[in-house]
Amino acid sequence: MNASVPVATIDGRAATVAQAIDRGASILTAARRALVTGLADAPLEAIAAACDLAESLGAAIDAGEPETASPAGSVALRVGSVTADPEELRVRAELVIAWFCPDSLDGISALPCRRLAVGPRPLAGWEHVPLATEAAVDAAALVQALLIDPVIPGDIDPVLVAACDRIAAAIRPAGCIGFVVPSDSDPLGLSAWSQARLVRHLAHDRPAFNVPLPSTPRDQLDNAAGAAAVLTWRYGAAGGIARADRRGGRFLPAEATAEQLLARSEVDAVLVVGRLAPTLEAVIADRANDLAVVRLDSAPAEPPGGAGPSVHIRAAAHSGVVLGWNGREAVIGGSAANGDSLQSLLTRLHERLTEQQP
């Protein structure tokens, strides 16, 4: 830990961990409606502990991931998903398609196979199939149609037909196909839905899978798949849970996301477990004057403060189990000598909160 930054603060002033836990419990107990968010920057054990706490509060819970912002809900629930670890691209794929990705793939470019970049932006070292972003849905559907029957009606945009014919021609001889896809889809989720259908179609007769690009900054833990798995197991959905209840959590995609609840001022206190994406931090900053914030994370610096009540407790380096996009668990290690773990802090906060509740 950074010795110059206090382990715990209350309203920006240094405090002991015990004092911060007591104050955080008081804030959450007094809230009319609370929200638990973050979670993707936390191991599975801490996510489960956060769920326990959310259930005691009857709080909303959402990890802030893009898919729960879609009105139709998760693409995985609507059409299924076939995902794999990035290493699968190196050891298995004969063709890799970057599907409407940003202009940097952070290390994925060096692959010993044919590489096709589909979308408006070229990628250095990749063959480029130029297509406008708004053509993503039609492109996925047309490529699938061309793979089934190369004869298509003549009233379709010839530019789209030429691009999709080139993509289909690359796919036909490939024995294993990996798609690199961005984690943030369009607001309605149609682009991710259509592309997932294409991958599922291919997977019926050959290995085919998606490798989602991480949505978290490099210095954060990427356990978005773990957060989605825990929330789905407990509440039936990966996020957008209006009320955390194992007997039946209320799933309201797009409506009960962390961003929407905060923006509409429907919650007056938020428990942040782990660090957040900049977009969610911006929404919290907009509510700085009338929102109480309790943060538990391993950030090396003090988070931005606001005029409302705030508590920040820094946890030790991450330790526990995380879940990869391929469904494989991995154990990460931290040193207990450097402070309490996220799970330990959440358990202590939950115990204190239970003592304070009437």
N, C-alpha and C positions, 0 to 999 in steps of 0.2 A: 504494500500500500504506500501511497504518497504521504510521507510523514507530515508534510506541511498542510494537509487537508484533514480537518477533524473527522473522526470515525462516525460521529453523529452530530447533527445540528437540529435545532428547533427554531423556526423562523430565522434561519441564517446564522444563529449563534451556536457556538460549540456546546455540546451536552454529552452526558454519558449515554451509553446504549440503553441502559435501564430507563433513564428519563425520557429518551426518545420513544421507546416502546410504549411507555405509559401515556405519553402525549398522543402518539399515533392511534392507540386504542381509543382514547377519548374522542378524537376527531371522527373516527369511523363510527363509533357508537352513536354519536350525536347527529350524524348525517341523516337527512330525510331520505335520500337515495344515494347509494354508493356505487362506484364502478371499479372493477378490478381489471387491469389491463397490463400490457407488456407481455410477459410469459415466454415469448420466443427467445429472449436472452436469458433463459434459465433452464437448468436441467429438469428432468422429469419429476424428481422428488420434490423440487420446489414448486413446480406447476401443480402437483397434487395437493400440496400444503396450501397453496393459494386458493384452490377450489374449495377446500375445507373451510377456509376463512370466509370466502364469498358466500357459501351456503349459510353460515351462521348469521351473516348480515342480510341475507336475501338480496344480495347485490347483483347488478348486471355484470357479465363477464365476457370479454372479447379480447383477443390477442392483437387486434389492429392489423390483421393481414388483409391484403387486397380482395381475396375471393369472397369474404363475408360481406363486403360492401356491395356485391351484386344483388339486385332485387330477386333474382332467381336462385340465389344461394350458391353453394359450392359446386364447381364443375364436377368434382369427384362424385358428389351425390347424384348429379343429374345424368352423367354419361359414363362415370367410372374414370379411372386413370391408370396408366401404365408408366411408372417412373423408375428411374435408376440413378445410381451414383455417377458423377462425372467420370470416374475411372473406367466405367463400362464403355465409354466412348473410345478409349484408347485400346482396350483389349478385345473388343467385340465388333465395333461398328465398321462396316465397309463404306457407309455413306453417312455423313453428318450434315444435317440441315439446320442452320440457324434461322429460326422462324420469327421474322419481324422483331429482331433483337436490337439492342443499342449498339453503338459503334465500337464497343470494347467488351470482350468476353473474359478478361482477366485470367489468362493462362490456358483457356480452352483451345486457342488457335493452333497450337503445335500438336497436330493429330496426324497419324500415319495413314490417312485414308482420304477419299474424295470429300471435299467440303463445299457446301452450297449455302450462300447467304441470300435469303429471300426477304425482300423488304425494301424500303426506300434508301437504307444506308449500306454502302459497301463495307466489307471487312477486309483488312489487309491480309493477303494470302489466300482469300476465299474466292471462288467463282461467285459472281453476283447476278441474281435474277431480280431486276428492279420492279418493284410493285409498290404502289401507294399504300399507306397504312389502312385506309378505308376499304381496301380490296381484300383484307385478310380473311374475312368470313367467306366471301365468294371463292377465293383462291383455294381454301381448304376443301370446300364442297366440290369444286370443279376438278381438282387433282384426284379426289376420290372417284368421281364419275369417269374420268379418263382412264383410270386404272381398271375400272370395270368394263368400260366400252369406249374405245378411242374415237368412235364416231359421235359427234355432238351437234346440236342444232346450230344453224348458221347465224342466229340473231344475237349471239353473245359477243361482247367486246373483243375484237381480234387481238388487242394488246394483252388482255387477260388470258385469252386462249393460248397465245404463243408462250407466255411465261409459264403457264400451268402445264403445257405440253412438254416444256423443257424439264420441269420438275418431275413429272411423271416418267419421262424417259430416263432420268437419273435413278429413280426409285426401282423401276422394273428389274434390272439385273442385280440389284444389291441384296445380299443375303441377310444383312442385319443393318437396321437403320436407326440412328439416334437423332432425335430432334432436341435442339437447345431452344428453350422457350423463356420469355421474360416472365417474372413473377407477377407483374402488374398488368392486368388485362384491361380491356375497355370497360366502362362503367356497368354495362349490362352483362358482361361476361360472355358475349356471343363469340368473340374471337377465340377465346380459350375453349369454349364448347365445341366449335366447329373443328378446331385443330385436334382436340382430344378424340373426336369421332374418327378423324382420319387415322390417327395412330392405332386406335382400337381395330379399325378395319384392316390395317396392315398386319397387326399382331395375330390375326387369325391364321396366317399362313407362313409367317416368318418372324424372327425376333425384331421387335420395334418398340421403342420406348421414348419417353420424354426425360430430359434432364433440366429441371427448372433452375434458372439463375437465382442465386440467393438475393433476398430482399433486404438483408441487414448489412450495415456497414462492416468493413473487414475486422474492426476491433471488437465486434460483438459476437456473442455465441449465436450460431444459426440453428436454433432448435424449433423452427416454425412447424416442422412436421410433428415433433413431439407435442407441442402445444395443441395442434389440431387433433392428434390421436387421443390425448387425455380428455379434452373437452368433448369430443365425439363419443368416447366411451361413457362419460358421465352424464352428458346432457343430450346426446343425439345429433349434435352439430358441431362444426369446428369453430364456431364463434357466433356473434350476434345473439347471445343468450340474454334475454331481458331480465331473467331472474334465475339465479343458480339454484337448482333444486334437482336432486337425484331422482325424485319421484316423477319428474317431468319438467325439465327446464323449458321456458318459453323461447322458442327460436324465431327471431324476427330478422331475417337477412336484410341488409341495407338500413333497416330501421333502428336496430339495437347495437350497431357497431359503436366502438369507442368514440370514433370521430363524430358520428352523428349525435350521440347522446351528449357529448361535451358541447358541440356547436349549438344544439338546441337548448342548452342549460337545463337538461332534465336530471342531471346529477349535480350534487353540491360537494361531493368528496370523491377523490380517486386514489386508489392504491395502485401504484406503479411498481411492478415486479420486473426488474431488469431494465435495461435502457430501451428507449423508444426510437422509432423512425422519426426523421426530422419533420415530416408532415404532421404527425400526431403531437410532437412537441410544440409546433406552431399553434395548433388548436388550443392546447393547454395554456400557452402564453396569452392567447386572446381572452381567456377567462381568468387571467391572473388575479383580478381584484375580487372575484366572488367565488373562487374555487379553493377548497382545502386539498392539499396534495401530500400524500405520504409515499415516500419513495424508499425502496430497498433495491440496491444494485451494487455492482462492483466497479462503478465508474471511478476513474482516477481523480476526477475533479468534481467540485461542488456543482450541482445542476443550477440552471437559472431559477431565480426566486421570483415571487410575486407578492402582492399586498395581502393575499389571503394567508391563512395558517398553513405552515409547511413543516414537514419532518423529513429528514433524509438520514438513512443509515447505510453505511458502506459495508458490504459483505466481503468475505474472503474471496480469493480467486475461485472460479467455478470448480465444483467437484460433483460428480454424480453421473447419471446416464443421459445421453442424448439419442435422438432418433434421426437417422438419415432419411433422405427422400426415397431410398430403396428399401426402407423398412428395417434396416439393420441397426441394432443398438450398438453404441460405442460408449466406453467408460472414459470420462475425463477426470483428471486429478488436480486437486488444489491442496494447499497446506492449511490445516486447521490452526496452525500456530499463528497465522496471519489474521485471525479473526473468525467470527461466526459465519457459517455458511448461510446462503439464502434460505434453505429449508429450516435451519435452526432459528433464524430470525423470524420467519413466518410463523413457526410453531409457538415461539414465545409471544409474538404479537397476538396470535389467536387465543392463547391462554389468558392473556391480560384482558383482551376484549371480552371474553366470556365472563370473567370476574366482574367487569364493569356493567355488563348488560343487566337490566332489571329482571 
